[in-house]
């Protein structure tokens, strides 16, 4: 009897070992959409160094990687302008987004101030028609997701003449997610084991879900114009 049971369990283990592992993904509003993620700064461009031992460029990439994981779990198609500590120009970033046919571009940054008590979230857009609505939706999600921290301020959305925004052909935004120069944020980003980075990534993910849950309108071509010309 024992020998029969032993043979049964050995056979069952062998069968289970050779069965292909199936990965399940959850279908949501972002499923199938191509999303470009841009981790701000990188390489010899450190961004803000106001948080001792943790430059902005490093946190930007941490948040971007976590957001990528969230989106890919939903079977979104995610491309990153950088996946390591590389230096890239704005020209490279928007060219990468355009040449890969991104539907939206999210550039992830952290803000800085000489006042270590200032904290909050700010959204930046390039062109009103192309970028402002998208920026507002993501900004709203960051505000809802993060405003429980002390003295967190809604800085709203504002126009910013960045080539990443102006020269990208899809809806694009720079999100200055939190102030890395804030003492409280610096401590969280350094010592929460990545939890603060995950909270920021989750808020951005929620914003993308909200955006793609809306009816997406297609611009009507103007008479006599076959394509849009960027300035």
TORBA-904856 format. One record per atom (N, C-alpha, C): residue in one letter; x, z, y. Coordinates in steps of 0.05 Angstrom, whole numbers, plus 5000, padded with zeros to 4 digits. Atoms other than C-alpha are relative to their C-alpha. Layout:
AXZY ...
//
This chain:
X501750004976 X500050005000 X501750005025 X498349994977 X505550195048 X501549745004 X498650254998 X509349565031 X498249785012 X501950204989 X503149145045 X499550035030 X500449954971 X502049485112 X502549915016 X497550074986 X509349385131 X500249705003 X499950294998 X509048645114 X498049895020 X502050084981 X502548585154 X500950035029 X499149944973 X505548905217 X502349825008 X497750184994 X511948495212 X498949725006 X501250274996 X507747855206 X498649985027 X501549994975 X503248055264 X501950005024 X498049994979 X509348215308 X501249735004 X498850264998 X512347545293 X498149805013 X502050184988 X505947175311 X499750055030 X500249934972 X505247555376 X502449925017 X497550074986 X512447425394 X500149705008 X499850284996 X511646675388 X497649885015 X502250094984 X504946625424 X500949965029 X499150034971 X506246325494 X498650205018 X501149824980 X505346815550 X498449855021 X501750134980 X499646635596 X500050165026 X500049874973 X500146785670 X497349945014 X502650044987 X493446885704 X500450035031 X500049984971 X492446765778 X497150035010 X502649954989 X486646965822 X499449785020 X500750224981 X483046395858 X498750135025 X501049904974 X481946575931 X500049785020 X500150204978 X481446225998 X502649855004 X497450134996 X488946065997 X500849834977 X499350155024 X489045765928 X500349705005 X499650294997 X492045065928 X501049915028 X499250074973 X493845086002 X503150025003 X497150004996 X501044926024 X500650155025 X499449824978 X503745476068 X503050025004 X497249974994 X510445486103 X500550275012 X499249744990 X513646166114 X502849985011 X497550014985 X519246246164 X501050285006 X498849744994 X523446876162 X501849975024 X498650044975 X525946936233 X503050084999 X497149954998 X533446936250 X501449954974 X498550055024 X538546966194 X502949925006 X497250074997 X546046876184 X501350145023 X498749884977 X549846986248 X498150075023 X502049934981 X543347076286 X498550254988 X501049755011 X541547806273 X497250085009 X502549914987 X535347856317 X500650275012 X499749734989 X534248566341 X501850174982 X498349815015 X539549076321 X499450285009 X500749734989 X535849666352 X499650214978 X500349815022 X534549986284 X502750014985 X497349975010 X541250256261 X500249944970 X499550075028 X543749946196 X498049814988 X502050185011 X537749486189 X499349785021 X500550214981 X537948836229 X497349874995 X502650135002 X531548466243 X499949784979 X500050235018 X533647856203 X499550094971 X500349905028 X533848276139 X497150084994 X502849925004 X526948576148 X498149765000 X501750244999 X523947906166 X499949874972 X499850125026 X526347636099 X498650174979 X501449825019 X523848246061 X497049965002 X502950044997 X516848156090 X499249734990 X500650275008 X516947416078 X499949974969 X499950005030 X518847506004 X497550134989 X502349865010 X513248005995 X497449845005 X502350174994 X508147546029 X499949764981 X499950235019 X510446965985 X498950084973 X501049905025 X509147385923 X496950035000 X502949964998 X502147565946 X498549734999 X501350264999 X500446835961 X500249854974 X499650155025 X503346555897 X498450124978 X501849885019 X499347055857 X497249875001 X502550144996 X493346675885 X500349704996 X499550295005 X496446005866 X500149845026 X499450154976 X498045815938 X502749864996 X497550135001 X503745325947 X501750095024 X498549874979 X509045695987 X502849895001 X497250094995 X515445416017 X501150185022 X498749834981 X520445836056 X502349845014 X497850134985 X525045576111 X502750124993 X497649895011 X530246056085 X499350224980 X500449805020 X530746486023 X502450184996 X497649835001 X537546796037 X500950045029 X499049944973 X541747006096 X501449765013 X499050254989 X542546306125 X499449985029 X500550064972 X543146076197 X498649735002 X501550254997 X537945546215 X499149985029 X501050054974 X536245226281 X497049975000 X502950054999 X529145156306 X499349724991 X500350285009 X529944406295 X499749994970 X500150005029 X531344536222 X497350114990 X502449865010 X525345006215 X497549825003 X502550164997 X519944546244 X500349744985 X499650255016 X523043926211 X499450064970 X500649925027 X522744296144 X497050024995 X502949975003 X515444476155 X498649735001 X501350264997 X513443776177 X500649824976 X499250185022 X517243406122 X498850084974 X501149905025 X514243846068 X496950015001 X502950024999 X507043736091 X498650275001 X501349744999 X505444456107 X497349985015 X502649984986 X498244616127 X500150205023 X499649804979 X500245226167 X502950104998 X497349894999 X506845536189 X499850285012 X500049734991 X507746286196 X502950095003 X497349914995 X514246516229 X499950305005 X500249715001 X515447256216 X502350135015 X498049864984 X519047686267 X499350295004 X500449734991 X519748396292 X500750015030 X499649994971 X519348576366 X502150225006 X498149804991 X524248996406 X499550085029 X500449904973 X524149426468 X502250215006 X498149784992 X528849886507 X498750274998 X501549755003 X523350406501 X499550054970 X500249955029 X523950716431 X497350104992 X502749905007 X516750966435 X498049774999 X501850234999 X513650266445 X499749894972 X500650135026 X510249986383 X497449855003 X502450164999 X504849476370 X500549734987 X499750275012 X503648766348 X499249795020 X500350224980 X503948106387 X500049744985 X500050275012 X502047396367 X500749795021 X499050224982 X505346776398 X499049734989 X500950275007 X502446076399 X501449805018 X498750214984 X505245416424 X497949835015 X502050174988 X499544926436 X497250124996 X502649875002 X492545186451 X498349894978 X501850125019 X488744686410 X501050024971 X498850005026 X493444696351 X500550274988 X498949755010 X495845406347 X498550265007 X501049744989 X491845916387 X498050144981 X502049875018 X485946026339 X501350124976 X498549915023 X490646086280 X501550265006 X498549774992 X494946576317 X498250255004 X501949784995 X488946996337 X499150124973 X501049905026 X486447056265 X502150174986 X497949855013 X493147286238 X500650265016 X499649764984 X494147756297 X497950214996 X502249815005 X487348076286 X500450154974 X499649885026 X489148206213 X502350215002 X497849804996 X495648546234 X499150245014 X501149774985 X492048976284 X498350184983 X501749845017 X486849196234 X501650144979 X498549885022 X491949326180 X502150215008 X497749834993 X497249696220 X499450205023 X500449844975 X493950046280 X499550304995 X500349715005 X493450726246 X502650155005 X497549874994 X500750876262 X499950115029 X500149874973 X502251316324 X500649805023 X499550154976 X501650976392 X500249704996 X499950285006 X500550286362 X498349855020 X501450144979 X498549786416 X499449714992 X500750285004 X494849126412 X501049845025 X498950164978 X499048656455 X498749735002 X501550254998 X494348076441 X501649764991 X498650255005 X496547356436 X500749875026 X499150134975 X500346956487 X501649744993 X498650265003 X503446266497 X503050055001 X497049985002 X510846186479 X501149734994 X499050275003 X514745546487 X502449994981 X498050025021 X518545546421 X499749734986 X500150265014 X520444896387 X498750034973 X501249965026 X518245196321 X497049965002 X502950034996 X511145216349 X499349735012 X500750244986 X511144616395 X500449754984 X499350245014 X514344116348 X499049994971 X501250005027 X510944316283 X497349865003 X502450164999 X505043856267 X497650154990 X502349845011 X500744396233 X499650245018 X500549754986 X497645026260 X502350194995 X497649845003 X503445496273 X499950255018 X500049754985 X504646196297 X502650154996 X497949795003 X510246696310 X498650265003 X501249735000 X507947396293 X502250205004 X498249774994 X511947956326 X498550244988 X501849825016 X509148426273 X500050295010 X499849724990 X511649116296 X502650015016 X497649974984 X517149386341 X502150154983 X497949885016 X523449506300 X501650205016 X498649814982 X526249876361 X498650275002 X501549755000 X520950406353 X501150204979 X498849805018 X523751046322 X498450034974 X501749965023 X517851136276 X500149764981 X499950255016 X517850406252 X502749974987 X497350025011 X525350416242 X500350184976 X499949815023 X524751026197 X498449904977 X501750115022 X519050706157 X501449774987 X498750245011 X522750046148 X502550074984 X497549915013 X529050416127 X499450174975 X500249785020 X526250966083 X497450014985 X502549995014 X519350786056 X500249854973 X499850155025 X522150405996 X498749735000 X501350264997 X519349756023 X497050015004 X502949984996 X512350036032 X499049895026 X500850104974 X512149876106 X500149695000 X499850295002 X514549166093 X497649894984 X502350095016 X509049106040 X497450015016 X502449984983 X503749346090 X499849775019 X500050234981 X505848816140 X499449744985 X500650245016 X505948276086 X497149994992 X502849995008 X499048496062 X498249925023 X501750074976 X496248446133 X500249705006 X499850294995 X499047746142 X498549844978 X501550125022 X496247556074 X497050015006 X502849984993 X489447816096 X499249805022 X500550204979 X489947386158 X499849724990 X500150275012 X491446766117 X497449964984 X502550025014 X485546916072 X497749955020 X502150034980 X481146986134 X500049715012 X499850274989 X483746326162 X498949794982 X500950205019 X482645916100 X497250044990 X502849955007 X475846236089 X498149865020 X501650144979 X473445886153 X499849704993 X500250295002 X470945166153 X502349875015 X497750134987 X477144746168 X499249735011 X500850254987 X475544206218 X502449815001 X498050214998 X479343546218 X499749875027 X500250124973 X481043286288 X499149714998 X500950284999 X477442636306 X502049835016 X498150174985 X482442086324 X498849885025 X500950124975 X481841826395 X500049694997 X500150305002 X479941086402 X502749885009 X497550144993 X486040636401 X502550164994 X497649855006 X490641186377 X500150044969 X499749985029 X493241156305 X501450264992 X498649765008 X497541776307 X500550175025 X499449814977 X499142386350 X502949995006 X497350004991 X505342356391 X500750275012 X499149744990 X509043016402 X501749965025 X498350004977 X512143156469 X502650134995 
//
